[in-house]
Amino acid sequence: MMGSMAVMGIAFTSCSKDLTVDAEAAAQAAVNQVRSEYESNFVKKYGEIDSEMTWDYTTMNPISSLGSSASAATTRATRAGNPTMTKGNDIIIQSNVLSWVTTNLKAGSNNYLKGSPFYMEVPGNSFTIVPIFQGQAGYYWQLCMHVDGISNDKVIWEKYDIEYKNYESDRNYKKPTNTGMTDGNSKPVYEVKSHTYTFNNYPENAKMYFYLRVWDNENDYKNWKNGYKWKVVGHQYVSLDPRILTSLNYQMLALKGIQIPAALANEYTAENVTFIGCEDAEITSTGDRDYEDLVFMMYGKPAPPITHVDVETVTAGKRYLIEDLGATNDFDFNDVVVDVVEEYKNQIYYNIAANGQKVFDHKTEIDGSRKQKAIIRAMGGTRDFTLTIGNKSWTKSENGYASTDMLNTGWNGTEIEENKVLAEFDVTGWIPANNNISINVERQGNSTGFYTITFPKKGDVPMIVATDITPLTPWQSEKQSVPGWWYTEE
């Protein structure tokens, strides 16, 4: 590595207010002497430094993973006129539609793959919602609709507000029970009679979503409706407020493969009708995810456009390896090892092809999702320091460590743990491209003060080097200099 070597910048801050001009000059001279010795020894060890050396070996390649929740997207709505919801006549849903539901949405089974999470937008025309099925749901619920820009959400459907027959020979319709319409899967569902709910004058292109208000039982709902806020369970007060389960959090899926009811077939096509299955319990590792607790359809010309969406978590970061000038011929770069990680979330939007497959459309970063954190992996120095990353500072002696502690550096034959967490804290204002990281290190000897060490400029002698976090790049054991191949552009 041939080239010119620039002067390394080390600032000195005195801890004493009583230093004379001569004392300050002497202290600065001492700092310059340490700097000069470190610089000279580094060149003797590794050769002259190329003027283009940046000391940042990172790729910052993002690592993406799909999450299990979504957040509302930005609305681009027009102003609403006089939005209304009108309860209409009954509609009959026949067995050819219902058989798909009972066959494909088995109660207690994980039916997540039978549909997709989604967002919706209000069309420029009226649209209609019709409940078509109620499954085995022990909780009491209300189905509600939210439209951005409209202050009052609409309660569309309450549990049991639907009627059905199990057989053609049934003379009368009946209301479902907690075992749903199939009596615990022991009976088919021949026919459903349900009300239509038509919506007019909602703001075109506004984001809309659905959610359930869920109570443990109908009696809790009635007490809540009558103004009671608490119930007593044992010797404790328990809130009667409902749980809110939203289509923005994978509680509802746009179902694929259901036939259009005969009542609509003469007027509407598959592009005009959407079916949605709902889950009345939180989506957890122990939840059934059967999405048959209630099923409803929406139709219109066009129906509210459905945009399928997933959430992607993106992480990228750097590992900084730092020398603290404790010795001028020590190049193990383990006095501080810190990972700085940036994470944010993207909404991934899809369109649905004619064959039912999701087709990528675009992605957008979710506002407010970007976060940064630092994880200190090793501390090989025997002096106090304050590490500053972006707008956050962290001091060794103020966080449970003695200034002389040497940790996770292979000292005295101990094993280095590459995923060791000595400290973890949130960071703001870290700019990866600028490497705005610095460290103030306590000086030792007759003069008091601190060395201020910053990320090196091109061609400078480095006391901070940046590498990728993944794959893990191990740091050196105590007093073992980093190999020369670190300082190549290859």
N, C-alpha and C positions, 0 to 999 in steps of 0.2 A: 504494500500500500504506500505508494509514493505520493507526494504532494506537499503543500504547505500546511503548517500547523498554526491555527489561530490561538489567541490567548483566551484561556478559560475564564469565565466571569464568576467570581465569588465575592459576594458582598459581605461586609462586616458590620454588625450592629453591636454597639457597646451596651453592656448591662449596667454600667456605672455612669451616673450623671456627673461624677467628680473627676473624671479623667482630664488631665491637662492636654494641651495641644501636642506636647512632646510625647505624652503617654499614648495618645491616640495614634500618632504617627508610628510609634514603636509597635503598637498592636497591629496596625495595618501592614507594617513591614514583616511582622511575623506571619501574617496571613499570606502575604505575597511569597514568602519563603516556602511555606507549606505547599502552596500552589505550584511554585516552580519545581520543587522536588517531585511532586506527584506527576507533573507534566513530563519531566525529564525521564523518570523511571518508566512511565507508560510507553514512551517512544522507544526506550531501550528494550522493553519487553516485546512490543508488537510492531515496531517500525514507524516510519514517518506516516502521518495521517493524510489521506487524500482530502483535498479541499471540498469534495462533494459528499463526503461521508455524512449521513444524516443521523445515525444511531437509532433509527426507528425501523425495526425489522418486521413490523406487523403488517398483516394483510387486511385486518378488520373485516374478514369475511363474515357476513351475518349468519347466524344459526337460527333457523325458523322451526317453530312447532305449532301445531294447531291446538287451540284451546277448546273449552267446552262452554263458552258463554259469549254473548254478544252485547253490544251497546247501541243505543239509538243513533242513527245517522243524522246529519244536518238536514233540516227541512227547507224546501224551496217552494213554499205554499203561496197560492194566491189568497186574497181575502175571502172569507166565507160570507155568503149572503145570509140566508136564514136556515141554518141546518136543522133538519127534522128527521125523526125516526118514526115510521108509521107501521103499526101492527096490521097485517093484512089477513087475507083469508087462509084457511087451512090448505095445505098441500099434502098429497099422498106420496110416500116413498115406498116403492115396492121391493119385493124380495130379491130381485136381481142386483139391486144396489146394496142392500143390506147384507147379502151373503158374502160380498167381498169384505165387508167390515168384520163380520164374525169369523170368517175363515182366516183373514190375514192379520187381524188385531186380536190375537188370543189374550184373554185376561191373564195377567201374571207373567207373560212372556216379554222378553226384550224385543220390541218391535221398532227400534230406532231406524233400522235400515229400510223400513217401508215408506219413509218420507224424508223431507229435508227441512232444516231450519230456514227461516225466511224473513224478509221485510216486505211491507206493502206500501203502496202509495194510492191516494184517493184518485179515482178516475174523474173525467169531466162530465160524467153522467150519473144517474142514479144507480144504485146497486142494492142487492137483496141478500139477506142472510137467513138461512133456514137450518134449525137444529134437525138432525136426522137420526141420531142414535145416542143412547145413554148406556154406559157399561156398568161394570161392577165397581161402584165408588162408595166407600163408606163415609167419606166426608160430605159436608154440605157445601155447595158452591154457587157462585154467580159468575156468569160469563160477561165480561165488560169489554168495551171498545174505547180506545183512546185515539184521538186525532190531534196532531200538533196544531196549536193555534185555537183550539176549542177548549174552553175552560171546564166544561162539565162533561165527564165521561159518561157513556151510555151503558146501562145494564140491559143486556139483550135477553139473557136466558137464565132462569133459575132452575135448579135441580127439580125434577119431576114435572116441569112444564112441557110435557110431551106425552103422547099416547101411542099405544101400539097393540098389535095382535100377534100371537104366536102361530096361529093357524088360520087358514081361510074360513074354516067353519066357526070361528069365534064370532059370536053375535055382537059383542060389545068391545070397544077399546078399553084399555086399562092403563093405569099409571105405573111406571117402573118402581122397583124397590131398590134397596142397597145392593141386591144381587143383579141389578140391571134389568134388561129386557129378556135375557136368555135364561134366567133362573139358575145362575151358576153354570152356564154352558150346557144345561140339560135340554134346552128347548131352542128351536130356530126362531127367527123373527120374520114373520110373514109380511107385515105391513106396519108403517109408521104414519101417524097423522100429526102434523106439526104446523105451527104458525109461520108465516113469512114476516120479515122485518125489513122494510125498505128505507133506504137512506137517501136523502136529497140535499142538494146545496151545500155539501161539505167542500172545504177548500181544495181545489184541484192540485194534485201533486204533493199534498201534505203527507208526511209520514204517518202511518197508522199502525197500530198494533193491538193485540188482544191480551187480556190477562184474566186470571181467575182470582176472585176473593174466596178463600177457603176457610171454613170453620170446622171444628172437630165433629160437630153434629148440628142438626137443625135447631135444637133448643138453644144452643149458643148463638146461632144466627138470630133467632127471634129475640133473645134478650139484648143482643147488640143493637138490633133494629129499634128496640124500645128504649134505648139510651143507656143501658147498663154497660160499664166498661170492664168489670172484673167478675170473676167467679172464684170460689174457694175450692181448692183441691188439697185435701189433707189439712195442713195448717198454713197453706200459702195462697196468696192471691195470684191468679193467672189472668192475663189480659184476654178479653173477648174480641179484641181487634183481629180481623182476618189476616191470614198469610196472603201475600200477593205473589202469584206465580204467573210469569209473563212469557209471551211468545218471543221476547228478546233474549230469553235465557233458556232456550231449548225446551220449554214446557209444551210447545205445540209444534207439529210438523205438517207441512204441506204434503198430503198423501198422493201417491201415484197409482193409477190403474183402476180407479172406480168409474163405473159407467154413469152416464148422465141419466137421471130419472126420466121415466116416460113422460111425466108432466111437463118437462122442459124440452124434450127432444125435438119437437117441431119448430122451436124458436131459437134454441141455443146450440152452439157447438162446443167441443171440448175446450177450445180456447176461451170460452165465456164462463166456464164453471171451475171453481177451485174447491177442493175438499181439505178440511183441516181436522186433525186428531189431537186431542188434548190430554195432558197428564195432570192429575189433581194432587200429586205429591211431589216434593222436592226431588230433583234429579240428583241422586247420590249413588254411591257404589252398591248400596243395598236396595235401592228403589227398583220397582219392576219395569218401569219405562214401557208400559203396554200401550199408552196413547189411545185407549178405547174408553176412557172414563166419560168423554163426550166427544161427538163428532158432528161437525156442522159444515154446510156448504155455502159458498158465496157465488152469486152469478150477476152478470150485467153485460152490457155491450159497450165497451169491454168490461170484464170483471176487474176489480182492483188489481193492477199489475203486481205480480209477485216476483220478488228478487231474492234468490237463495243466497245465503251468506254464511261464511264461517269466519272465525277470528284466528289470526296468526300472531303468535308472539315472536318477536325478533330480538335476538341478543347479539351483541358484539362487544369486544373489549380488548384491553391491552394489559400485559404484565410489565410493571416497571421494576427493574433491578437497580439498586442504589448503593453507591459507596459514600461513606460519611467522612472521609479524610482522617480517619483515626490513625491510619498509617499511610505513608506516601509510596510504599511498594506493595500494597495489598490490593489485588484486583479480583477478589472473589465475588464482588457485586451481590452480596447477601446481607449487607447491613440493614437494609429494608427491602423486602419483596412484597409488592402490593399489586393486586389485580383491581382494575377499574372496569366496571361493566356498565353498559348502557342497554336498556330494554325499552321496547315500545310495542304497541299492538296495532295491527292492521285489520281492517274489515276487508274480507275478500268477497266480492260479489260475483254471482254466477247467473247465467241464463240457462233455462232448461230446454234441451233439444227435443225434437219430435220423438226420439227414442227413449226419452226420460233421463238421459245423461246430463250431468252438470257440465256447463261450458264456461270457463273463466271469462269474466267480463272486465273487471278492474278491481283495484284495491286502494283503500285510503287509510291514512294513519288516524287512529282514534284520538281526538283532542284530549289532552291531559294525561295520556297513557305513558308518556316518556318518563323514565326514571333512571337514575344513576346511583351506583353504590360502589364502595371500595371494600376490599377484603385484604387485610394484612396477613400474609402467609409466613413470613420469617422476619426475625429481628436479630441480626448478628453483631450489632454495635454495642459498646459498653458505655454509651453516653446518652443523655436525654436528647430528644428531638421533637420538633413539631412538623408534621407532614401536612402540606396544603395542596388540595386538589380542587381546582375550580374555586368555588366560594367556601369550601369546607376545610377546617383545620382540625387536626387530631394530634394530641400530645401524649407521648409514651408515659410519662410519670403521672399523668392525670387520669389514666385509665387502667389502674391496677397493676402496673409493672414498675419495677425498679429500673433506674436508668442503666444499671449494669447487667440486667437480664440478657442472656444470649439464648435465643429460642429458635428451634427448628432449622439449624444450620449445620448439623452433623458434628457439633462441638463434642469433644471427648468420645468420639465414636458413636454418638447417637444417630438414629435413623432419621432421614429427612422425609417428612410427610407432605407430599405435593398438594394435598387438599386441606391442609391444616388451616383452621380459622383462629387466628390470634385476636382479631378484632374485625368487626364489620359495621359499617356506618353509611348512611345515605349521603350522597354528594349532589350538589347542583352546580351548574356552570362549567363543568368539564367539557373542553372542546378537543375531541380526539385529534383533529388535524393540527392543532397548535401545541399539544402536549403541555398544557398549562398546569404543570405539577412542579412543586418545589419543596425543599426541606431545609429547616433551620436546625443545625446541629450544634450542641453545646461544645465549646472548645475546652481543652484541658491544658494545664500548665500554669504559668505565672500570670498570664493575661486572661481576663474574663471576656465573654462574648460568645457570639454564635457565627458559624459559617452558614451562609445562605447559598444553597446549591440549586440550580435550575437545570431544566433539560438543555443539553448542549446544542449549540448552533452547528451548522455545517462546518466540518473541518476542525471543530474544537475537540480537546481532550474530554472524554465523557466521564462523568460520575453518575449518570443515569442512562440506562439503556432500556428500550422498549421492545418486547417480544410478544408473539401471540400467546394467548392463554391456552387455546386448544389447537392442535394437540399440545399437551403439557410440555413446556420447555423447562427441564430441571435446572435449578440454580446450583452453584458450586458449594461443596463443603467448606468449612471454615479454613481460611488461609490457602485454599487451592485456587489458583488463578484460572479465569475462564480461558478456554483454548483459543488460539489465534484464528481458527476458522470462523469464530463469531464475527470477526471484523472483516468480512468479505462481502461483496455485493452479490455473490452467487446464492 
